[in-house]
């Protein structure tokens, strides 16, 4: 604040056009004891001194504060904005009110932008009108983020209707004011300057209030429930330490193991209901079988779903479960844009997003539309803020840095007001939370890998304005073992009992015959990691066939040999054998690479040759020769890509679409050139699981006789 010259004293004119705030000068009243105001009783003295000391207001004259004079709506806005520390010289969105004098435009615009004030009607703020006690209750409840109880529709006061009840209720509970009588609040009475000073002082002198929130989170579990009894134990242990911790799921519960094939998500749901999830959003795989299984899943859920950008209006199966909007009292088994959870007296907003890629990589049907995730996020955040919510979680299934057109990093950069992003879709193992600080306030991003391998935990500290000022997170490893080989986490007895009823059918299903081979399929460790094998050819052929249904331009598929874990004997092929060959459940990734990058990958593939290397690539749509006697990095002699006309030389400057698994695409086994493409957003992750693609291929080609095709040749052998 600037200082006033001793010889000058400024007064407030009692007119609508007079400058009510002169923040560049010091106040007249310097203390309650020696104030020059003659109309300030002892009850108001400290509050008036507080406002004048802070430069928030001044007197009407040198001797009159105007304690019993009504305060106008614009004057209240100016003083409130100053009390909140809003910069009068800042730039704020024009609220569109034509009746606000120039001196108050900054304050009204700033408060409107924050969802704190609204007009009397379109284009009219009612600037000169005295503010009522009802209006004051709403204004202060929103401005100071008081713990508004949305369920309150009436109070003990006969003059407070349902529109104002929740604001009056919280103002009284906060000790800011009380009724004029036991039955009358004075709802429509004009607020006096003395009362206003008291209210602002009482709220402003409250100590800065920080808030700690704990979130448990998971994503992309894909029906991997074999270890669910241990995960339930982990959840209960966190809740024992932090009873009010939230539990959220970022989607893709569906598809991935025989448990889904057999039970269509209902087995997973029983465990989710057991541990009382707070909310879930939809992943792309929730739509793999259309919307009927999803509708059945929603119907039996004992928690709500959040989805701000998926429009089910034309879907006959799900639309009956959709309530939309934002709810502070959400029903279980219903779908909302967002919900408000009250935790330790604080409101937490949670909304959901699903990747628009779902249309291309799953089967949502014509009745489901995916709206722009950034626009819907901005709209939903604004809706939360209008309800006084300033701690907002985006529960997303769009990928961390996914190249499919939507991702969490872009969301954090482009949409203000999101404090935490609990993500999924890209199966990222974020061992520590990622802090994105591009915007006005930071956003914390978390993701917990896949397949129930981890329970994510995040502790976030907010300041009194809902800004993240601290965070810490970790992933609890569900399958961690002690030195003696026993699990660190013990099975929860109830969960183990539930799993036991589902398991027998799965054991039986593993015996299902899915194909037949007329030759033995070679997946021996030493071979898959050193040379072309017929099983490696078959696996990559299945990957390429699936990838082409998603991106028709895909021409190559590669699979790290270390991901092929067993051979298959001649004859019938069972599901159990398929799962033994590919036990990791790696997901499909589709990369855009240059020919030079592919050539570098081939050099990396054979860097250990003729010794074994888990990153040795089996391939489809590509063949090459190399000389293992040459120096590392100079071994590849020829490389050719298969086209409709036959094989043509790989061109370093051309671009190619290449399928692989997400482990390799993210740089696994040292494939830095793939990892670079991933970081640059040149990789999409449709999410199909390797063993399912292999099974589907076998079922589509029931009698196979795969051989060697000189896809990989060591000229030194």
C-alpha positions in Angstrom: 0.0 0.0 0.0 1.2 3.6 -0.7 1.3 6.1 2.2 -0.9 9.2 2.6 0.6 12.6 3.0 0.0 13.9 6.5 -1.8 17.0 5.3 -4.3 15.2 3.1 -7.5 13.4 4.1 -9.8 11.8 1.7 -13.4 11.0 2.3 -16.0 8.8 0.8 -18.9 10.7 -0.9 -22.3 9.2 -0.2 -23.1 8.9 -3.9 -23.0 6.0 -6.3 -20.3 7.6 -8.3 -17.9 8.4 -5.4 -14.7 6.3 -5.1 -15.5 4.0 -2.2 -12.0 2.5 -2.1 -8.7 4.4 -2.2 -6.2 1.6 -1.8 -3.3 3.9 -2.7 -3.7 5.8 0.6 -3.5 4.9 4.2 -6.6 4.7 6.3 -8.1 7.4 8.6 -8.7 5.2 11.6 -5.5 3.7 12.8 -6.9 1.9 15.8 -10.1 1.2 17.7 -9.0 3.3 20.6 -8.1 6.6 18.8 -10.4 6.4 15.8 -11.7 9.8 14.6 -15.1 8.3 13.7 -17.8 9.5 16.1 -20.5 7.0 14.9 -18.6 3.7 15.6 -19.7 2.0 18.8 -17.3 -0.3 20.7 -19.0 -3.3 19.1 -17.8 -2.2 15.6 -14.5 -0.5 16.6 -12.1 -3.3 16.0 -13.7 -4.4 12.7 -13.8 -0.8 11.4 -10.1 -0.3 12.3 -9.2 -3.6 10.6 -10.8 -2.5 7.3 -9.4 1.0 7.4 -5.9 -0.2 8.5 -5.9 -2.6 5.5 -7.0 0.1 3.1 -10.2 -1.8 2.3 -12.4 1.2 3.0 -12.6 4.7 4.6 -15.1 6.9 6.3 -17.9 8.9 4.7 -16.4 12.0 6.3 -13.5 12.6 8.7 -15.8 11.9 11.6 -18.4 9.6 10.2 -17.8 6.0 9.1 -21.4 5.5 8.2 -22.0 2.6 10.4 -25.8 2.6 9.9 -25.7 3.5 6.2 -26.6 0.8 3.7 -23.8 -0.6 1.5 -24.4 -1.0 -2.2 -23.7 -4.1 -4.2 -20.8 -2.6 -6.1 -19.2 -1.2 -2.9 -19.5 -4.6 -1.2 -17.9 -6.2 -4.3 -14.9 -3.7 -4.2 -14.3 -4.2 -0.5 -14.6 -7.9 -0.7 -12.2 -8.1 -3.7 -9.6 -6.1 -1.7 -10.2 -8.2 1.4 -9.5 -11.3 -0.7 -6.3 -9.9 -2.0 -7.4 -9.5 -5.6 -5.3 -7.1 -7.6 -7.2 -4.0 -8.8 -4.8 -3.7 -11.7 -5.3 -7.3 -12.9 -7.0 -8.3 -16.1 -10.3 -10.1 -15.7 -12.9 -11.4 -18.1 -15.7 -8.9 -18.8 -18.8 -10.1 -17.0 -21.0 -8.1 -19.3 -22.7 -5.8 -16.8 -23.5 -2.4 -18.2 -24.5 -0.7 -14.9 -21.2 -1.1 -13.0 -19.2 2.2 -12.6 -15.7 2.2 -13.8 -14.2 2.2 -10.3 -15.9 -1.2 -9.6 -15.6 -3.0 -12.9 -12.3 -4.8 -11.9 -13.8 -6.1 -8.7 -17.1 -7.3 -10.2 -15.4 -8.9 -13.2 -12.9 -10.6 -11.0 -15.5 -12.0 -8.6 -17.8 -13.0 -11.5 -14.9 -14.9 -13.1 -14.5 -16.8 -9.8 -18.2 -17.6 -9.7 -18.7 -15.5 -6.5 -21.1 -12.8 -7.8 -23.9 -12.9 -10.3 -26.1 -10.2 -11.8 -29.7 -9.2 -11.0 -30.6 -10.1 -14.5 -28.8 -10.5 -17.9 -26.5 -7.5 -18.3 -27.4 -5.9 -15.0 -25.5 -6.2 -11.8 -27.6 -4.0 -9.7 -24.6 -2.0 -8.8 -26.3 0.9 -6.9 -28.8 -1.3 -5.1 -28.2 -1.9 -1.4 -27.1 -5.5 -0.8 -29.5 -7.5 1.3 -28.5 -9.9 4.2 -29.6 -12.8 2.0 -27.3 -11.7 -0.8 -24.5 -11.1 1.7 -24.8 -14.6 3.0 -24.4 -16.1 -0.5 -21.6 -13.7 -1.4 -19.5 -14.5 1.7 -20.2 -18.2 1.7 -18.8 -18.5 -1.8 -16.0 -16.0 -1.4 -14.6 -17.6 1.7 -15.3 -21.2 0.5 -17.4 -21.9 3.6 -18.6 -25.5 4.0 -22.0 -25.1 2.3 -24.3 -28.1 2.9 -26.1 -28.5 -0.4 -28.9 -30.6 1.3 -30.1 -27.6 3.4 -33.3 -26.2 2.0 -34.7 -24.5 5.1 -33.6 -22.9 8.4 -35.3 -21.9 11.6 -35.9 -18.4 10.1 -39.3 -17.9 8.6 -38.1 -15.2 6.2 -35.4 -17.3 4.5 -36.6 -19.4 1.6 -35.0 -22.5 0.0 -32.9 -20.4 -2.5 -30.9 -18.8 0.3 -31.2 -21.4 3.1 -27.9 -23.1 2.6 -25.9 -19.8 2.5 -27.6 -18.4 5.6 -27.1 -21.8 7.4 -23.4 -21.9 6.8 -22.9 -18.2 7.6 -24.5 -18.7 11.0 -22.6 -22.0 11.7 -19.4 -20.2 10.9 -20.1 -17.7 13.6 -20.2 -14.8 11.2 -23.7 -13.5 12.1 -26.9 -14.6 13.7 -30.6 -13.8 13.2 -32.3 -10.5 14.0 -34.6 -12.6 16.2 -34.9 -16.4 16.8 -37.3 -16.7 13.9 -36.3 -13.8 11.7 -32.9 -13.5 9.9 -33.7 -10.1 8.3 -33.3 -11.7 4.9 -34.4 -8.7 2.8 -33.0 -6.0 5.1 -30.4 -3.8 3.7 -26.9 -4.6 5.1 -25.3 -1.7 7.0 -21.7 -0.7 6.6 -21.1 -1.5 10.3 -22.4 -5.0 9.9 -20.4 -5.5 6.7 -17.2 -4.5 8.5 -18.0 -7.0 11.3 -18.6 -9.8 8.8 -15.4 -9.1 6.7 -13.4 -8.9 9.9 -14.7 -12.1 11.4 -14.0 -14.0 8.1 -10.6 -12.3 7.4 -9.2 -12.9 10.9 -9.8 -16.6 10.7 -6.4 -18.4 10.5 -5.3 -19.6 7.1 -6.8 -23.1 6.8 -4.9 -25.8 5.0 -6.5 -29.1 4.0 -5.0 -32.5 3.5 -6.6 -35.0 1.2 -5.7 -38.7 0.5 -6.7 -40.4 -2.7 -6.3 -44.1 -3.4 -6.4 -44.8 -7.1 -6.2 -47.6 -9.8 -6.6 -47.9 -13.5 -6.5 -50.5 -16.3 -7.0 -53.4 -14.0 -8.4 -55.4 -17.0 -10.0 -58.2 -15.0 -6.8 -59.2 -13.3 -8.3 -60.2 -10.0 -6.1 -63.2 -9.0 -4.4 -60.9 -6.4 -7.5 -59.0 -5.5 -7.6 -60.3 -1.9 -4.2 -58.7 -1.3 -5.3 -55.4 -2.9 -8.4 -55.3 -0.6 -6.0 -55.7 2.4 -4.0 -52.7 1.1 -7.1 -50.6 0.7 -8.2 -51.4 4.3 -4.8 -50.6 5.7 -4.8 -47.2 4.0 -8.3 -46.5 5.3 -7.3 -47.6 8.8 -4.7 -44.9 8.8 -6.7 -42.3 6.8 -10.5 -43.1 7.2 -11.6 -40.3 4.9 -9.4 -41.3 1.9 -11.1 -41.3 -1.4 -11.0 -44.5 -3.6 -11.2 -43.9 -7.4 -10.9 -46.0 -10.6 -9.8 -44.5 -13.9 -11.4 -47.1 -16.1 -10.7 -50.2 -18.2 -12.0 -52.7 -15.6 -13.3 -54.7 -18.7 -11.3 -57.1 -20.9 -8.0 -58.8 -20.4 -8.4 -62.1 -18.7 -10.7 -65.1 -18.6 -12.5 -63.6 -15.7 -13.9 -61.0 -18.0 -14.7 -63.5 -20.7 -16.7 -65.5 -18.3 -18.3 -62.9 -16.0 -18.3 -59.7 -18.1 -17.1 -57.5 -15.3 -19.4 -58.7 -12.6 -16.7 -60.5 -10.7 -14.6 -57.3 -10.6 -17.6 -55.3 -9.6 -18.3 -57.5 -6.5 -14.9 -56.6 -5.2 -15.3 -52.9 -6.0 -18.6 -52.9 -4.2 -16.9 -54.6 -1.2 -14.4 -51.8 -0.7 -16.8 -48.9 -1.4 -15.3 -47.1 -4.3 -16.2 -43.4 -4.4 -16.3 -43.0 -8.2 -15.2 -44.6 -11.5 -14.9 -43.2 -15.0 -15.2 -45.2 -18.2 -12.3 -46.6 -20.2 -12.4 -47.5 -23.8 -12.5 -51.2 -23.1 -15.8 -50.8 -21.2 -17.3 -50.5 -24.7 -15.6 -53.6 -26.2 -18.8 -55.6 -26.3 -21.2 -52.7 -27.0 -23.0 -51.0 -24.2 -25.2 -53.8 -22.8 -22.5 -55.3 -20.5 -21.6 -51.8 -19.5 -25.2 -51.1 -18.6 -25.4 -54.2 -16.5 -22.2 -53.2 -14.7 -23.5 -49.7 -14.0 -26.8 -51.1 -12.7 -25.2 -53.2 -10.0 -22.6 -50.8 -8.9 -22.7 -49.4 -5.4 -20.9 -46.2 -6.4 -21.5 -43.4 -9.0 -19.8 -43.0 -12.4 -18.4 -39.7 -13.7 -18.2 -38.9 -17.4 -18.2 -35.3 -18.6 -17.4 -36.0 -22.3 -19.3 -39.2 -23.1 -22.8 -38.5 -24.4 -25.2 -41.5 -24.0 -28.3 -39.6 -25.1 -29.0 -41.9 -28.0 -27.9 -45.2 -26.4 -30.8 -47.3 -25.4 -28.8 -49.4 -22.9 -27.1 -46.7 -20.8 -29.1 -43.5 -21.2 -31.6 -44.6 -18.4 -28.7 -44.5 -15.9 -27.5 -41.0 -16.9 -28.4 -38.1 -14.7 -25.7 -35.7 -15.9 -24.7 -32.4 -14.4 -23.0 -32.2 -11.0 -24.4 -33.8 -7.9 -23.5 -33.3 -4.3 -25.7 -36.3 -3.4 -25.1 -38.8 -6.2 -26.9 -42.0 -6.4 -25.1 -45.3 -6.8 -25.3 -46.9 -10.2 -25.9 -43.5 -12.0 -23.8 -41.5 -14.3 -22.9 -37.8 -13.8 -20.7 -35.2 -15.4 -19.2 -34.8 -11.9 -19.9 -35.3 -8.3 -19.0 -33.4 -5.1 -17.7 -35.4 -2.2 -17.4 -33.8 1.3 -14.2 -34.8 3.1 -13.6 -33.5 6.6 -15.9 -30.6 5.9 -14.3 -29.7 2.5 -15.9 -30.1 -0.9 -14.0 -32.1 -3.5 -15.2 -32.1 -7.1 -14.6 -35.1 -9.2 -15.4 -35.4 -12.9 -14.6 -38.0 -15.6 -13.2 -38.1 -19.1 -12.8 -40.9 -21.7 -10.6 -40.9 -24.8 -12.2 -40.1 -28.0 -10.1 -42.9 -29.6 -12.8 -45.2 -28.2 -14.8 -44.8 -31.4 -11.9 -46.3 -33.4 -10.5 -48.8 -31.0 -13.6 -50.2 -29.3 -17.3 -50.8 -30.1 -19.4 -48.1 -28.4 -22.0 -48.1 -31.1 -23.7 -45.2 -33.0 -25.7 -44.1 -29.9 -22.6 -43.0 -28.0 -20.8 -39.8 -28.8 -17.5 -38.5 -27.4 -17.3 -34.7 -27.0 -14.2 -32.5 -26.9 -12.4 -33.3 -23.7 -10.9 -29.8 -23.2 -14.1 -27.9 -23.8 -16.1 -30.2 -21.5 -13.4 -30.0 -18.9 -13.5 -26.2 -18.9 -17.3 -26.2 -18.6 -17.3 -28.7 -15.8 -14.6 -26.9 -13.8 -16.6 -23.7 -14.2 -19.7 -25.5 -12.9 -17.8 -26.7 -9.9 -16.5 -23.3 -9.1 -19.9 -21.8 -9.3 -20.9 -24.1 -6.5 -18.0 -23.0 -4.4 -15.8 -26.0 -5.1 -12.1 -25.2 -5.5 -10.5 -28.6 -5.1 -11.1 -30.5 -8.3 -10.0 -34.0 -9.4 -10.2 -35.1 -13.1 -10.6 -38.8 -13.2 -9.4 -39.6 -16.7 -8.9 -42.4 -19.2 -7.0 -40.5 -21.9 -3.4 -41.5 -21.3 -0.5 -39.7 -19.7 1.3 -38.5 -22.8 -0.7 -40.7 -25.2 -0.4 -39.7 -28.9 -4.0 -40.5 -29.7 -5.2 -36.9 -29.6 -6.0 -36.4 -25.9 -3.8 -36.8 -22.8 -3.4 -35.8 -19.2 -0.4 -33.5 -19.8 -2.3 -31.5 -22.4 -5.3 -31.4 -20.1 -3.2 -30.0 -17.2 -1.7 -27.3 -19.5 -4.9 -26.2 -21.2 -7.5 -26.3 -18.5 -7.2 -24.1 -15.4 -8.7 -25.2 -12.1 -7.8 -28.9 -12.1 -5.8 -29.7 -9.0 -5.3 -33.5 -9.5 -5.5 -35.8 -12.5 -6.0 -39.4 -11.7 -5.2 -41.0 -15.0 -5.4 -44.3 -17.0 -5.3 -45.7 -20.5 -1.6 -45.6 -21.1 -0.7 -48.0 -18.3 2.1 -45.7 -17.1 4.0 -46.6 -14.0 4.3 -43.2 -12.4 6.3 -44.1 -9.3 6.0 -40.5 -8.2 3.3 -37.9 -9.0 4.1 -35.6 -11.9 3.6 -31.9 -11.2 2.5 -29.8 -14.2 3.1 -26.1 -13.4 2.4 -24.4 -16.7 -0.9 -22.8 -15.5 -1.7 -20.3 -12.8 -1.8 -23.1 -10.3 -0.1 -26.5 -10.3 -1.8 -29.8 -11.3 -0.7 -33.1 -9.8 -0.9 -36.1 -12.2 -0.9 -39.8 -11.1 -1.3 -43.2 -12.7 -0.8 -46.7 -11.2 0.4 -48.9 -14.1 -2.0 -51.8 -14.7 -3.5 -55.2 -13.8 -3.9 -54.5 -10.1 -0.2 -54.6 -9.7 -0.3 -51.5 -7.5 -2.6 -49.4 -5.3 -1.8 -45.8 -5.9 -1.9 -43.4 -3.0 -1.7 -39.6 -3.2 -1.5 -37.1 -0.3 -2.3 -33.6 -1.4 -2.1 -30.4 0.7 -4.3 -27.4 -0.3 -4.2 -23.9 1.0 -7.3 -22.0 2.0 -8.0 -21.1 -1.6 -7.8 -24.6 -2.9 -4.4 -24.3 -4.4 -2.1 -27.3 -4.2 0.8 -26.4 -2.0 2.2 -29.9 -1.3 1.9 -33.5 -2.4 3.4 -36.9 -1.9 2.5 -40.2 -3.6 3.6 -43.8 -3.8 2.5 -47.0 -5.4 1.9 -49.9 -3.0 3.1 -53.1 -4.7 0.3 -55.7 -4.3 2.5 -58.7 -5.1 5.6 -57.7 -3.2 7.3 -60.6 -1.4 9.4 -61.0 1.6 12.7 -62.8 1.7 11.1 -66.1 2.5 8.9 -65.9 -0.6 5.6 -65.1 1.2 3.6 -62.0 0.2 4.0 -58.9 2.2 0.3 -58.2 2.0 -1.9 -61.0 3.3 -5.2 -62.1 1.7 -8.3 -60.4 3.0 -10.4 -63.4 4.2 -13.7 -62.1 2.8 -12.2 -61.2 -0.6 -10.5 -64.5 -0.8 -13.8 -66.3 -0.2 -15.5 -64.4 -2.9 -12.7 -65.1 -5.4 -12.9 -68.8 -4.6 -16.4 -69.0 -6.0 -15.3 -67.5 -9.4 -12.1 -69.4 -9.9 -13.3 -73.0 -10.8 -15.1 -71.8 -13.9 -11.9 -70.0 -15.0 -9.8 -73.2 -14.5 -12.2 -75.0 -16.6 -12.2 -72.4 -19.3 -8.4 -72.6 -19.7 -9.0 -76.1 -21.2 -10.9 -74.5 -24.1 -9.3 -75.3 -27.5 -8.8 -72.1 -29.6 -6.9 -73.4 -32.5 -4.8 -76.2 -34.0 -1.2 -76.3 -35.4 0.1 -79.0 -37.7 3.7 -78.3 -36.5 5.3 -77.6 -33.1 5.6 -73.9 -32.4 9.0 -72.9 -31.2 9.1 -70.5 -28.3 12.2 -71.8 -26.6 14.0 -69.1 -24.7 17.3 -69.5 -26.4 15.7 -69.4 -29.9 13.2 -66.6 -29.3 16.0 -64.3 -28.1 18.5 -65.1 -30.9 16.7 -65.9 -34.2 13.5 -66.1 -36.2 11.1 -68.7 -34.9 7.8 -69.8 -36.3 6.0 -68.9 -33.0 7.6 -65.4 -33.2 6.2 -65.1 -36.7 2.8 -66.2 -35.7 2.6 -63.8 -32.7 3.7 -60.8 -34.8 1.4 -61.8 -37.6 -1.5 -61.7 -35.1 -0.4 -58.3 -33.9 -0.1 -56.9 -37.4 -3.5 -58.2 -38.3 -5.2 -56.5 -35.3 -3.3 -53.3 -35.7 -4.5 -52.9 -39.3 -8.1 -53.0 -38.1 -7.3 -49.8 -36.1 -4.8 -48.1 -38.5 -5.0 -49.5 -42.0 -1.5 -48.0 -42.7 0.2 -50.3 -40.3 2.9 -52.3 -42.2 5.2 -53.8 -39.6 4.8 -55.5 -36.2 7.7 -56.3 -33.8 7.7 -58.3 -30.6 10.5 -58.6 -28.1 11.7 -62.2 -27.9 11.7 -62.0 -24.1 7.9 -61.7 -24.1 7.5 -65.2 -25.7 7.8 -67.6 -22.7 7.0 -71.1 -23.9 6.6 -73.4 -26.9 3.4 -75.1 -28.1 3.2 -78.7 -29.1 1.7 -79.9 -32.4 -2.0 -80.4 -32.2 -4.8 -78.6 -30.4 -3.9 -75.2 -28.8 -5.7 -74.4 -25.5 -6.3 -71.1 -23.8 -4.0 -72.2 -21.1 -1.1 -72.7 -23.6 -1.8 -69.2 -25.0 -1.6 -67.7 -21.6 1.6 -69.6 -20.8 3.3 -68.3 -24.0 2.2 -64.7 -23.2 1.7 -64.4 -19.5 2.4 -60.6 -19.1 -0.7 -59.3 -20.7 1.1 -56.6 -22.7 -1.0 -54.1 -24.6 -0.8 -53.1 -28.2 0.9 -49.9 -29.2 1.0 -48.3 -32.7 4.0 -46.1 -33.5 4.8 -43.7 -36.2 8.5 -44.1 -37.0 11.0 -43.1 -39.7 12.9 -45.7 -41.6 16.1 -44.5 -39.9 14.5 -45.2 -36.5 13.5 -48.6 -37.6 17.0 -49.3 -38.8 18.4 -48.2 -35.5 16.0 -50.5 -33.7 17.2 -53.4 -35.8 20.8 -52.6 -34.9 19.7 -52.6 -31.2 17.9 -55.9 -31.7 21.1 -57.7 -32.8 23.6 -55.9 -30.6 24.2 -59.0 -28.4 24.1 -61.5 -31.3 24.9 -64.3 -31.4 24.3 -64.2 -27.6 20.8 -64.1 -26.2 19.0 -60.8 -25.7 15.4 -60.4 -24.4 15.0 -57.4 -26.7 15.7 -59.4 -29.8 12.9 -58.6 -32.2 10.6 -61.1 -33.8 8.8 -59.5 -36.7 6.1 -59.4 -39.4 5.9 -57.2 -42.5 9.7 -56.7 -42.3 12.8 -58.8 -43.1 16.5 -58.0 -42.7 19.9 -59.5 -42.8 22.8 -58.7 -40.5 26.3 -59.8 -39.8 26.9 -60.6 -36.1 30.7 -60.5 -36.6 30.6 -56.8 -37.4 30.9 -54.0 -34.8 27.8 -53.2 -32.8 25.8 -50.5 -34.6 27.2 -51.5 -38.0 25.6 -55.0 -38.3 22.4 -54.4 -40.4 23.1 -55.1 -44.1 19.7 -55.0 -45.7 16.2 -54.2 -44.5 13.0 -54.6 -46.5 9.3 -53.8 -45.9 6.5 -56.0 -47.2 4.0 -54.3 -49.5 1.2 -55.6 -51.7 3.7 -55.9 -54.5 6.4 -57.7 -52.4 9.3 -56.5 -50.3 10.9 -53.1 -51.0 13.9 -51.5 -49.3 13.4 -49.7 -46.1 13.8 -46.0 -46.7 15.4 -43.9 -44.0 13.5 -40.8 -44.8 10.1 -42.5 -45.1 7.5 -42.8 -42.3 6.1 -46.1 -41.3 3.4 -47.3 -39.0 4.7 -50.0 -36.7 2.8 -52.1 -34.1 4.5 -53.5 -31.0 3.6 -53.8 -27.3 3.5 -50.9 -24.8 6.5 -52.2 -22.9 8.7 -52.0 -26.0 7.1 -48.8 -27.2 8.0 -46.9 -24.0 11.6 -47.8 -24.4 11.7 -51.2 -22.7 14.8 -53.4 -23.4 16.7 -50.2 -24.2 14.7 -49.1 -27.3 15.4 -45.4 -26.8 14.3 -44.6 -30.4 10.8 -46.0 -29.5 10.8 -44.2 -26.2 11.6 -40.9 -27.9 8.7 -41.4 -30.3 6.5 -42.1 -27.3 7.6 -38.9 -25.5 6.9 -36.9 -28.7 3.4 -38.2 -28.9 3.9 -40.5 -31.9 2.5 -43.5 -30.2 -1.1 -44.5 -29.7 -2.3 -47.1 -27.3 -5.6 -48.8 -28.3 -5.1 -51.2 -25.4 -5.7 -54.6 -26.9 -4.0 -57.4 -24.9 -1.4 -59.6 -26.6 -2.8 -63.0 -25.7 -6.3 -61.9 -26.8 -5.0 -60.8 -30.2 -3.1 -64.1 -30.5 -6.2 -66.1 -29.5 -8.4 -64.2 -31.9 -5.9 -64.9 -34.7 -5.9 -68.6 -33.9 -9.6 -68.7 -33.9 -9.8 -66.9 -37.3 -7.1 -69.3 -38.7 -8.1 -72.6 -37.1 -5.5 -74.8 -38.8 -2.0 -73.3 -39.0 1.3 -74.5 -40.3 3.7 -71.6 -39.7 7.2 -71.9 -40.9 10.4 -69.8 -41.2 10.4 -67.2 -43.9 13.9 -65.7 -43.7 12.5 -62.7 -41.9 15.7 -62.5 -39.9 19.0 -63.7 -41.3 22.5 -63.6 -39.8 24.9 -63.8 -42.7 27.7 -64.9 -40.3 25.9 -68.1 -39.5 
